[in-house]
Amino acid sequence: MSSDGRIRLPFRRTLSPPTLESRSALGRWLMGESDLHDAREEGRHGPHSWRRVIWLTGVDYFSTLGYQPGIALIAAGAIAPFATSVLVLVTLLGALPIYAQVARRSYAGQGSIAMLEHLLPGWNGKLLVLVLLGFAATDFVITMTLSAADATKHAIENPYLRPFLGDAQVGLTLVLLSLLAVVFLLGFKEAIGLATIVAIPYLLLSLAVLGRGLVEIARRPELWDNWHAALTLRGDWGVIVAGSLFVFPTLALGMSGFETGVSVMPLVDGGPEDERPRRGAPAPLGRIRNTRKLLAAAAVIMSVMLVLSALVTTLLIPPEAYREGGPASGRALAYLAHEFFSSGLASLYDLSTILILWLAGASAMAALLNLVPRYLPRFGMAPTWAARSRPLVLVLLAINVVVTLVFRASVEAQSAAYATGVLALILSAAFAVTLALWREGRRVASGYFGAMTLVFAYTLVDNSLARPDGVIIATVFILFVLVLGAVSRSIRSTELRVSHAYFVDQASAELAAALAGKKVHMVPMKAGSPEHRARKAAEIRQYYRVDEPLAFVHVTLADNRSDFLAPLEVEVRREGRDYVVEVHGAIAIANTIAYLSEMADPISIFLGLTRQNLMRQAFRFLLLGEGETGLLVYAILLRYWGWTAEDDVRPRIHLMSD
């Protein structure tokens, strides 16, 4: 009996193929549980105040201060403060309201991708999810590689470390990425505490650098004159505004923390309102409200820091210093720290920056380790080991190494790819919110977010046309996901693919118990009428020696057959001396018949053959759950029997021409 009162079908064996756990010590360790599995459910065990969880979002979001001002200077030069102001306006008027809506609809931390999957069911939704996973992989992988590269840049430029490190930009970046992988292989605990310890000092030190920069600007009025002269060379205010709008897409990586902010929602304490929810409340309103506070606070803090950093670095850093390869390239605030403070205090800022950049990579790694198992194995589009953290860590490490070598660990070269991933995720969130509000009948709000969708679509297209690296990398990831998914789904299609099954009533459960255990012959039927069953029974008894009852099985497929696993509802009734088994909610006929065979353990199974084109039937099976059922049931059972011990007599299988 299940928790909802329905009667669950018994099952004698495991539904999953064997894993590496039984093969070797290394396999058992790789496939074993790590504390990341517990972290996925951490919200159940210990929610935290949003004022603490904000730093877990902040290590991704705030760490971009390590390289964003330098990238803004390279892209915009003297108009960097104006372009950054456009970024801030889009953040506060676009990204923040969008993710406030996402938070209301994905309070379990699913994010915008899960929203789209829910809003667009079937293969269309799954293909969109796979494409977005490619962009998400681009975002998070580049977060790891770019953050490690920038941390290396800060280490190499430090006067105390440079004599030991030299110019080993690529080598040290690979060491940091490998260290990140080792930490996750061993287990990554206390993320919130570590994020708080790292993020708060980093922000305070950054404010100290910015404050000292503002003092320097106030003491040197000629800096304003120099900036005004540089702006005059650009043209009038119309040209400056147009230039800021044109440059803005390049700076979009400054909005990188919103998807992470939603993904940590299960960790946010909703307070008494969630502990004693109002009757009929559809969602944990306290958690949603506090998450919105978290998002708003992070956005305001980052907006202030971005505007100040853009102003201070533009006025104080000469162009020859911030150009690519210069001492301020990729480390504008650190450059100013070494200009204004003692070597010891400036080195403390370097250390703080290196730590938050490294932890930003850890945040991205954790995000991927939660994102991939949430979708690909459930879609049947990844091997079963993809649901485990440690094998995924090794795969991600290999990808990080390749990306780092391709870009030679350059911060500036990777910024376009990073911005592309960030923008694609925000665009997907904007579209999901627009669609959700439209379906809810909120036309005005839907129109506003539709306009924001167009803004982010323009930004993504402009960034992709100007710097196609991000689209190229995302396309590689998308093709990798699609090819891996197609191959994996094809290979795994002959698993049983039934998550669980229920009897519709007590009478069905009692009849099923009576017919199980070598007492009936199973006869799957396409048609469900008594006349068809009578003709089939007469045919079987005419040509085969069958004295026992027949169990006719009729499978009704679900409307959405793109899922890989699905629950079944089973009804069993008597029809004369025979039985009729009606199954609803299946996603594949052959797999359902194989599942019922293992549940009922019949004497034999009579399977029909259509003799249609096998290639066409194979595609119908993979996409629609139909196909050449007789041959497929035989193949599925043979594969399943290979996973299980020979503990009983297998049913005889008869293949009959329809």
Residue, then its C-alpha position, 0 to 999 in steps of 0.5 A: m500500500s502506498s502513502d496515498g492509499r493506492i495498492r502498489l504492484p510487487f516486483r521481484r527484482t531490481l529495475s536497474p542495470p548493474t553498476l560498477e559497484s559490484r566490479s571493483a573498489l574503484g568502481r564502488w568509490l566512483m559510484g558511491e554516494s558523496d555529500l553532494h547527494d545530501a546537499r541536494e536535499e539540504g533544504r529539508h535538514g537545515p534551512h538558513s536565513w536568506r542573509r546567510v544564503i545570499w553569500l552562496t549566491g554571492v560567490d558567483y555573482f560578486s566574484t565577477l568584480g575580479y574581472q568585470p571592470g577590466i573587461a568593461l574598460i577594454a570594451a568601452g574605454a571612457i564610456a565604461p561607467f555609462a555602459t555599466s549603468v545600462l547594465v545596472l538598469v537592465t539588471l534592476l528592471g529586467a533580470l531582477p523582476i524576471y527571477a522574482q517571478v521564477a522564484r514564485r514558480s520554482y520554489a524547490g530550486q528547479g529554475s527557469i529550465a524546469m519551468l519551460e519543461h513544464l510549460l512545453p511538455g513533450w518532445n518540443g519541451k525536451l529539445l528546448v531543455l537540451v539546448l538550454l542545458g548546452f548554454a547552461a553548460t557553457d555558462f558554468v564551465i566558463t565560470m570555472t575556467l575563467s574564474a580559475a584563469d583570473a585567480t591565476k592572473h591575480a596570483i602571478e601579478n602579486p609581487y610576493l608570488r611572482p618570483f615563484l610562479g613566473d608566467a605559468q598562466v596555463g599551468l597554474t590555471l590547470v592546477l587550480l581546476s584540478l584542485l577544484a575537482v579533487v575537493f569535489l571528489l573527496g566531498f564538498k561540505e559547509a558551502i554556506g559557511l565557507a561562502t560567508i567567510v570568503a564573500i564578506p571580507y572580499l566585499l569589504l576589501s573591495l569597498a576599501v579599494l573603491g573608497r580609496g579610489l574615490v578619495e584619490i579622484a576627489r583630490r585630483p580634479e584633473l582626472w575629471d577633466n581628462w575623462h571629460a576630454a576623452l568623452t568629448l572625443r567620442g562625440d555628443w551625448g547621443v553618441i555616448v548613449a548609443g555607444s553604451l547601448f552597443v557595448f552593453p551586451t559585452l558586459a552581460l556577464g555582470m548578471s551571472g548570479f540570478e540562476t544560482g540565486v534561484s537554485v539555492m531556494p531550498l536552503v532559504d528559511g521561510g520562517p513561521e509562515d511556512e511552518r504554519p502555512r495558510r490553508g490553500a496556500p499553493a507554495p511556501l510563501g515565506r521562502i519565496r518572499n525571502t528569496r526575493k529579498l535575497l535576489a534584490a539585496a544581491a542585485v543592489i549590492m552588485s549594482v552599486m559595486l559595478v557603477l563605483s568600480a567602473l567610475v574609479t577604474t575609468l578615471l584612475i587606470p591609464p589605457e596602456a595598463y588595462r589593455e590585454g596583457g597589461p598589468a591591470s588586465g583582468r585585475a583592475l581593482a587589484y591593480l588599484a589596490h597595489e597602487f594605493f595600499s602597502s604590499g601586504l594589504a594589497s596582497l591580502y586583497d589578492l588572496s581574498t580575490i583568489l579565494i572568491l574566484w576559486l569558490a565561484g568555480a566551486s559554485a559552478m561545479a556544484a550547479l552542474l552536478n545538480l543540473v545534469p542528474r536532474y535532466l539527462p538520466r531522467f530523459g534516458m539521455a545519459p548513462t546511469w552513472a551520470a546521476r553520480s557526482r564523482p564520475l561527473v566531476l572527472v568528465l567536467l575536469a576533462i572539459n575544463v582542461v580542454v577549454t582552458l587549453v583552447f583559450r590559453a587561460s585568457v580571461e578576456a578571450q573567455s568573457a564572450a562565451y561566459a556572457t553568451g551562457v549567462l544571457a541564454l539562461i536569462l533569456s530562457a527565464a524571461f520567455a518562461v515567465t512571459l509564457a506563464l503569465w500569459r497562460e495565467g491571463r495576466r496580459v499587462a505583466s506578460g507584455y512587460f516581460g515580453a518586452m524584457t524577453l526582446v531586450f535579452a534576445y537582442t543582447l544575446v544576438d548582438n553578443s553572439l554576432a560580435r563575439p561568436d566564441g560563446v555560440i561556438i562553445a554552446t553549439v559544441f555542448i548542445l551537439f554533445v548533449l544531443v548526440l550523447g542523448a540520442v545514443s544513450r536513449s537508444i541504448r537504454s530504450t530496452e530497459l523496463r522504463v517503468s518507475h512504479a505501478y499501481f492497481v486501480d482497486q482492491a479487486s484488481a490486486e486480488l485477481a493479479a495475485a491469483l494469476a501470478g506464478k506460472k498460472v496463465h499465458m500472457v497475450p498482449m493485444k492492440a485491440g481491446s474489444p471482447e470480439h478480438r479477444a475471443r478470436k485470438a483465444a480461439e486461434i491460440r487454442q487451435y494451434y497451441r496446446v494451451d489448457e490454462p487461462l489466458a491473460f489479455v493485456h491491452v496497453t494505453l499509451a500516455d499522451n506525452r511519450s517523451d519521458f523515459l520513465a513513467p508510472l502505470e495504472v493497472e486494472v485486472r478483471r475476469e472475462g469467462r475463464d480468462y483475464v483482461v489486464e488494462v494498463h494506462g499511462a505507459i510510455a512504451i508498449a514493449n517495455t510495459i509488457a516486459y514489466l508485466s511479464e516479470m510481475a506476473d511470471p506467466i507460463s508463456i507470452f504470445l507476441g504478434l509481429t507486424r512485418q513492417n519496415l524495421m527501421r521505421q518501427a525502430f524510430r516509432f519505438l524510440l520516439l512514440g513508444e510503439g514499433e515492432t512490439g513482439l521483437l522488442v519485448y523479446a529483446i527487452l526480456l533477454r537484456y533484463w534476464g541478463w541482469t538477474a540471476e537464473d532463479d526460476v523458469r523463464p516464460r516461453i515466448h511465441l512470436m505470431s504473425d498478426 
